[in-house]
Amino acid sequence: MADATDCDDAVASTSPAGTEVCNGVDDDCDGAVDDAASDAPTWYADGDGDGYGDAAAPVSDCEAPSAHVADATDCDDADFAVNPAALEVCNGLDDDCDALVDDADGDVDTSAGGTWYADSDGDGYGDASAAVTACAQPSGAVSDASDCDDAASAVNPGASEVCNGLDDDCDALVDDADSSVDTSTGSTWYADSDSDGYGDASAATSACLQPSGTVTDDQACDDADAAVHPAAAERCNGADDDCDGATSWLEDDGDADGLLACEAAVWLRTDGETNNDPTVAGSLGSSEAAALLTAAGFDWDTADLATDGLSAAWLDHIGVLVMVGRGDDGPLSSTQAQALADWVDAGGSLLYTGYHPGAASCAMVDSLPTSFGLACASSSASNYWTGPATTVTSHAVTTGVSSVGGAGGEQWTVSSPSSTVVSTGSSPVVTVASYGDGRVAGVSDEWFLYNAGSGSADIGQADNQTLVENLFDWLGALPL
């Protein structure tokens, strides 16, 4: 044969035309063994030495070159910790080469991340019972875990405690139990030391709930006296019992006699007779009726129209006037009538008793202020009523009264403001009127004031004494 290039004439596959394969033989007779072998495997650079190669750096060789591996799955051949066998951790890298980073990878180890808490109400404070660990802060979650009500945005550790029955600031203290509570959101309470239901405006406290011994009212003017408050009745004591800021002139001692006007009564006679004299104890005297005036709380004195007159200055120092209208010293002048009207209008109380019918006594009742509504029906001496009066209308002066005994008295006509509360059925016997701040009571004969008179003219007849007691109590009440 003319060719002489075979390098191993004992092996048919070895010749210049042979294919180099990985077998440790120079198959193509080029003088190199296993070079560019057709069956040489591919190796990949493993620059970080983690056993995983870089698919972008391949090399074919029968034997693995230094720092090369058969694997081509490393996604970062410069980082030994990054490879398909690595654990995904919170670091912003695709540690396990699955193209998923941190929380996007369901296999991530979140222990290197953080714990987050649901903030459902968006107040910046989280619910400790709704925790989640993650590399990055999830939407709707915060790092804080101190919210005590994650359904109420107004309730959190940064809120102010207010009066609403809730633990607004999450310190386990509610409303008044929390020293930081804003009491302006509660109510103002006032000390009620005397327990009358009215508080002292100068002893106020703000709180969510009503403290013991306090009330909402602040109108007490004397919180040491349970009898003094806005709903109290004004008493004859010189004090402002009803807290209206003033006392009536009836509680002044204008004449400096040691008596308030409301403690003083005058029994005014209009004739010179002794019947109906409050100082006379015998028959036809009125000492028993005067004793009832004392029992009603009055210091009384006597006066005569003829000598003492009836003036505004004189009336200013008394609270109750008992006027026996026989009329010998009358009638009243227009000046006297006006003074009497003004006095009653300001709060004075008048008990006027008629007399047996006659010109003088009829003229006396007619000289009373017309605004009282009392007048004589006739000046005839024969025009009078007789017998007991049993027609009774309910009123303070008729309490316990069913029959008023009497011999007979003046016939009156009665008009507003006076009204009849006891009558014989056809004739007025007892009348009452509220006039301004004062009161007027009229009885059309004087028999009920007698001690032990003749016949039925006697305080002891029927319910006469009860009537007198009621009259003095009603007339002695202060104007509100």
C-alpha positions in Angstrom: 0.0 0.0 0.0 1.4 3.4 -0.9 0.1 5.3 2.4 2.3 5.2 5.4 0.4 7.5 7.9 -1.2 4.9 10.1 0.0 5.4 13.7 -1.2 2.0 14.9 -1.6 -0.5 12.0 -2.9 -3.1 14.5 -6.1 -1.1 15.3 -8.5 -0.6 12.5 -10.2 2.5 14.2 -6.8 4.2 14.6 -5.8 6.1 11.4 -5.6 9.6 10.2 -9.2 9.3 9.2 -10.3 8.0 12.6 -12.5 9.9 15.1 -10.9 11.0 18.3 -12.9 9.8 21.3 -12.1 9.7 24.9 -10.2 6.5 25.3 -6.6 7.5 26.0 -5.6 6.7 22.3 -4.5 9.0 19.5 -7.5 7.9 17.4 -6.9 10.3 14.5 -3.1 10.0 14.5 -2.6 13.7 14.9 -0.1 13.1 17.7 -2.5 14.2 20.5 -4.5 11.9 22.7 -8.2 12.5 23.4 -8.0 16.1 21.9 -11.3 17.4 20.7 -12.9 14.0 21.3 -16.3 13.7 19.7 -17.7 12.1 22.8 -16.1 14.6 25.3 -18.7 15.7 28.0 -19.5 19.3 28.8 -18.2 20.8 32.0 -19.3 24.1 33.6 -17.2 26.6 35.6 -17.8 26.4 39.3 -16.2 29.6 40.3 -17.6 29.7 43.9 -16.8 26.1 44.6 -20.3 25.2 45.7 -20.6 22.2 43.4 -23.0 23.9 41.0 -21.7 25.2 37.6 -22.4 28.2 35.5 -24.4 27.4 32.4 -22.9 30.4 30.7 -19.3 29.0 31.1 -19.3 25.5 29.4 -16.2 23.6 28.3 -16.0 20.1 26.6 -13.3 17.8 27.7 -12.8 14.1 28.4 -11.8 14.9 32.0 -13.3 17.7 34.1 -11.0 20.7 34.1 -10.1 22.2 37.4 -13.0 24.2 39.0 -15.5 22.7 36.7 -18.5 20.5 37.3 -21.0 18.7 35.2 -24.0 20.7 36.8 -25.1 23.8 35.1 -27.8 25.0 37.5 -26.0 27.7 39.6 -27.7 31.1 39.2 -24.9 33.0 40.8 -21.5 31.4 40.4 -19.8 34.1 42.4 -21.7 33.3 45.6 -21.0 30.0 47.3 -24.4 30.4 49.3 -26.5 30.7 46.2 -27.3 27.4 44.5 -30.2 25.0 43.9 -29.6 23.2 47.2 -29.4 26.4 49.3 -32.2 27.5 51.7 -34.2 30.5 50.7 -33.7 33.2 53.4 -34.7 36.8 53.8 -31.9 38.7 52.0 -33.3 39.9 48.7 -31.6 37.1 46.7 -32.8 34.0 44.9 -30.9 31.8 47.2 -32.2 28.4 45.8 -32.1 29.4 42.2 -35.8 28.8 41.6 -36.4 32.3 40.2 -38.4 33.3 43.4 -37.0 35.7 45.9 -37.8 35.9 49.6 -41.5 36.0 50.4 -42.4 35.0 46.8 -40.8 31.7 47.5 -43.1 29.4 49.5 -40.1 27.7 51.0 -38.5 30.8 52.4 -37.1 30.7 55.9 -38.7 33.8 57.5 -36.8 33.5 60.7 -34.3 36.1 59.4 -37.3 38.4 58.5 -39.7 40.1 61.0 -42.9 39.5 62.9 -45.9 41.6 61.8 -49.3 42.1 63.3 -52.6 42.8 61.6 -53.8 46.4 61.7 -57.4 46.0 60.6 -58.5 49.4 61.7 -55.6 51.2 60.2 -54.6 53.1 63.3 -50.9 52.1 63.2 -51.2 49.6 66.1 -51.4 45.8 65.5 -53.3 42.9 67.0 -50.9 40.6 69.0 -53.3 37.7 68.4 -53.0 38.1 64.6 -49.2 37.7 64.0 -47.4 36.7 60.8 -43.6 36.4 60.0 -42.3 37.6 56.7 -39.3 39.1 55.0 -41.0 42.3 54.1 -44.0 44.1 55.9 -47.2 42.7 54.5 -50.0 45.1 53.5 -52.3 45.8 56.4 -49.8 44.8 59.0 -47.5 46.7 61.3 -44.6 45.8 63.6 -46.5 47.1 66.7 -48.6 44.5 68.7 -50.1 46.8 71.4 -53.7 47.4 70.0 -56.4 46.2 72.4 -59.2 46.6 69.9 -58.2 46.3 66.3 -61.7 46.9 65.1 -61.8 50.5 66.5 -59.4 53.0 65.1 -60.0 55.4 68.0 -58.8 52.7 70.5 -55.0 52.3 70.7 -52.1 53.1 73.0 -51.7 56.6 71.4 -55.3 57.6 72.0 -56.6 59.8 74.8 -58.8 58.1 77.5 -62.3 59.7 77.3 -65.5 59.0 79.1 -67.2 56.3 77.0 -66.9 53.1 79.0 -63.9 51.9 76.9 -60.2 51.4 77.5 -59.3 54.0 74.8 -55.6 54.0 75.5 -55.1 50.3 76.0 -53.7 50.5 79.5 -56.3 48.2 81.0 -57.9 51.1 82.9 -61.3 52.5 81.9 -62.7 56.0 82.3 -62.4 57.4 85.9 -60.1 54.5 86.9 -57.5 55.9 84.5 -55.8 59.0 85.9 -55.1 60.3 82.4 -58.8 60.4 81.4 -60.0 63.6 79.8 -62.8 64.5 82.2 -64.0 67.3 80.0 -65.7 64.5 78.0 -67.7 63.5 81.1 -70.0 65.6 83.3 -69.6 68.2 86.0 -70.9 67.1 89.4 -71.5 69.2 92.5 -71.2 68.3 96.1 -74.5 67.8 97.9 -73.4 67.7 101.5 -76.9 68.1 102.9 -78.4 65.4 100.6 -81.2 67.7 99.4 -80.7 67.0 95.8 -79.1 70.4 95.1 -75.4 70.9 94.7 -72.9 73.5 95.6 -71.6 75.4 92.5 -68.3 76.2 94.4 -67.6 72.5 94.9 -67.6 71.1 91.4 -65.8 68.1 90.0 -65.6 66.7 86.6 -65.8 62.9 86.1 -67.2 60.3 83.8 -69.5 58.8 86.4 -71.4 60.5 89.2 -69.2 60.4 92.4 -70.9 59.5 95.6 -72.4 62.5 97.4 -72.7 64.7 94.2 -75.5 65.8 91.9 -75.9 67.4 88.5 -77.7 70.5 90.0 -75.6 73.5 91.1 -78.3 75.7 92.6 -77.8 75.1 96.3 -77.3 78.4 98.2 -76.6 76.7 101.5 -75.3 73.1 101.1 -75.2 72.6 104.9 -79.0 73.0 105.3 -81.3 70.4 103.7 -84.2 72.7 104.2 -82.6 75.4 101.9 -82.8 74.8 98.2 -84.6 76.1 95.1 -87.7 73.9 95.6 -88.1 74.8 99.3 -90.9 76.9 100.6 -89.8 80.3 101.9 -90.0 80.4 105.6 -90.3 83.3 108.0 -86.7 83.3 109.2 -84.9 86.1 107.3 -83.0 83.6 105.2 -83.2 82.9 101.4 -84.8 79.4 101.8 -85.7 79.0 98.1 -82.3 80.2 96.8 -83.8 82.9 94.5 -81.3 85.4 95.7 -83.7 87.5 97.7 -85.9 87.6 100.7 -89.3 89.2 100.9 -89.9 92.4 102.8 -91.9 90.2 105.1 -88.6 88.8 106.4 -87.2 92.2 107.3 -87.5 93.9 110.7 -88.1 97.3 109.3 -89.2 98.9 112.7 -86.3 97.2 114.6 -88.7 95.7 117.2 -87.0 92.3 117.0 -89.8 90.8 114.9 -89.8 90.1 111.2 -92.9 91.4 109.5 -94.0 87.8 108.8 -93.9 87.2 112.5 -96.1 90.1 113.4 -99.9 90.4 113.2 -102.2 93.2 114.2 -105.9 92.9 115.3 -107.4 96.1 114.1 -110.7 97.3 115.6 -112.9 99.8 113.8 -115.1 100.7 116.8 -114.8 101.3 120.5 -116.6 98.1 121.7 -115.1 95.2 123.6 -116.8 92.4 121.7 -114.2 90.7 119.4 -111.4 92.2 121.5 -108.5 89.7 121.4 -107.4 90.7 124.9 -110.9 89.9 126.5 -111.3 86.4 127.8 -115.0 86.7 128.8 -118.1 86.3 126.7 -117.9 87.9 123.3 -114.2 88.5 123.7 -111.8 86.9 121.1 -108.9 85.7 123.3 -109.4 82.1 122.1 -109.1 83.1 118.5 -106.1 85.3 119.4 -104.5 82.3 121.0 -104.8 80.4 117.7 -103.0 83.3 116.1 -100.2 82.8 118.5 -100.2 79.1 117.9 -99.8 79.9 114.2 -96.5 81.6 115.0 -97.4 85.2 115.3 -96.7 87.9 117.9 -99.8 90.0 117.7 -100.8 93.4 118.9 -104.0 95.4 118.9 -104.8 98.7 117.2 -107.7 101.0 116.6 -108.5 102.5 113.2 -109.6 105.8 114.9 -106.3 106.3 116.8 -103.7 104.3 114.8 -105.0 104.8 111.3 -104.1 102.6 108.5 -101.1 103.8 106.4 -98.5 102.3 104.2 -95.8 103.0 106.8 -97.8 101.3 109.5 -98.6 98.3 107.4 -95.0 97.9 106.3 -94.1 96.2 109.6 -96.8 93.5 109.8 -97.5 90.4 107.9 -101.2 89.6 108.8 -103.9 92.1 109.5 -107.1 90.9 111.3 -109.7 93.7 110.6 -113.1 93.6 112.4 -115.3 95.7 110.1 -118.0 97.0 112.4 -117.4 100.4 110.8 -118.1 102.9 113.6 -114.7 104.5 112.9 -114.9 104.0 109.1 -115.2 103.8 106.3 -111.7 103.7 104.9 -110.5 106.7 103.0 -109.3 106.2 99.4 -105.7 106.7 100.6 -106.2 104.0 103.3 -107.8 101.6 100.8 -104.9 102.2 98.3 -102.3 101.5 101.1 -104.2 98.3 102.0 -104.3 97.2 98.3 -100.6 97.9 97.8 -99.7 96.1 101.0 -101.6 92.9 100.0 -100.2 93.1 96.5 -96.7 93.1 98.0 -97.3 90.0 100.1 -99.4 91.0 103.1 -102.4 89.0 104.2 -105.8 90.4 105.3 -108.5 88.6 107.3 -111.6 90.9 107.1 -114.7 90.0 109.2 -118.0 91.6 108.5 -120.5 92.6 111.2 -124.3 92.6 111.7 -125.9 94.3 108.7 -126.1 98.0 109.1 -125.1 101.2 107.3 -121.7 101.6 109.0 -120.5 98.0 108.6 -121.9 97.9 105.0 -120.0 101.1 104.2 -116.9 99.6 105.7 -116.8 96.5 103.4 -117.6 98.8 100.5 -114.6 100.9 101.3 -112.2 98.0 100.9 -110.2 98.1 97.7 -112.7 97.2 94.9 -109.9 95.0 93.4 -110.5 92.6 96.3 -113.9 91.7 94.9 -115.9 92.1 98.1 -119.0 94.4 98.5 -122.1 94.8 100.6 -125.3 93.6 98.8 -127.5 96.0 100.8 -127.2 98.5 103.6 -130.5 97.4 105.0 -130.3 96.2 108.6 -132.8 93.5 107.9 -130.9 92.0 104.9 -128.8 89.4 106.5 -128.2 85.6 106.4 -128.8 83.3 109.4 -128.1 79.8 110.5 -125.3 77.3 109.9 -123.4 77.3 106.6 -122.9 73.8 105.2 -122.1 74.4 101.5 -118.3 73.9 101.5 -115.9 74.1 98.6 -112.5 72.3 98.8 -109.7 74.8 99.8 -106.9 75.0 102.3 -109.1 77.0 104.6 -111.9 74.5 104.5 -109.8 71.3 105.2 -111.7 69.4 107.9 -114.6 71.8 107.7 -118.1 70.5 106.9 -120.2 73.0 108.8 -119.7 76.6 110.0 -122.1 77.7 112.8 -123.3 81.3 113.1 -126.1 83.5 114.1 -126.2 85.6 110.9 -124.2 88.3 109.0 -123.8 90.7 106.2 -125.0 89.9 102.7 -122.1 90.2 100.3 -121.6 90.2 96.6 -118.4 88.4 95.6 -116.5 88.8 92.4 -113.0 88.0 91.1 -110.4 87.5 92.5 -112.4 86.5 95.5 -114.4 83.3 95.5 -116.8 81.8 98.0 -115.6 78.6 99.8 -118.4 78.4 102.5 -122.0 79.5 102.1 -125.5 78.9 103.3 -126.3 77.9 99.8 -127.5 81.4 98.8 -125.3 83.7 100.9 -121.4 83.9 101.0 -120.0 83.2 104.4 -116.2 82.6 103.8 -114.3 84.0 100.8 -110.7 83.7 99.7 -108.6 85.6 97.2 -105.0 85.6 96.0 -104.2 89.2 95.2 -100.7 89.9 93.8 -98.3 88.2 96.2 -100.7 88.4 99.1 -104.0 86.9 100.3 -107.4 88.1 101.4 -109.9 86.1 103.4 -113.3 87.4 104.2 -115.9 86.2 106.7 -119.3 88.0 106.5 -119.8 88.1 110.3 -117.6 88.1 113.4 -119.5 85.5 115.4 -116.9 82.7 114.7 -114.2 84.8 116.6 -116.2 84.9 119.9 -115.0 82.9 122.9 -118.3 81.8 124.4 -120.9 84.1 122.9 -124.7 83.7 123.0 -126.4 81.0 121.0 -124.4 79.8 118.0 -122.0 82.8 117.9 -119.1 80.9 119.3 -115.7 79.7 118.2 -116.7 76.3 119.7 -119.7 75.8 117.4 -119.5 73.3 114.5 -116.1 73.4 112.8 -115.5 77.1 113.6 -112.1 76.5 115.5 -110.8 74.4 112.6 -111.8 77.2 110.2 -109.9 79.8 112.3 -106.8 77.6 112.5 -106.9 77.0 108.7 -107.3 80.8 108.0 -104.3 81.8 110.1 -102.2 79.0 108.5 -103.2 80.0 105.0 -102.8 83.7 105.6 -99.4 83.2 107.3 -97.8 81.4 104.4 -95.1 83.5 102.8 -95.4 84.4 99.1 -93.1 82.2 97.0 
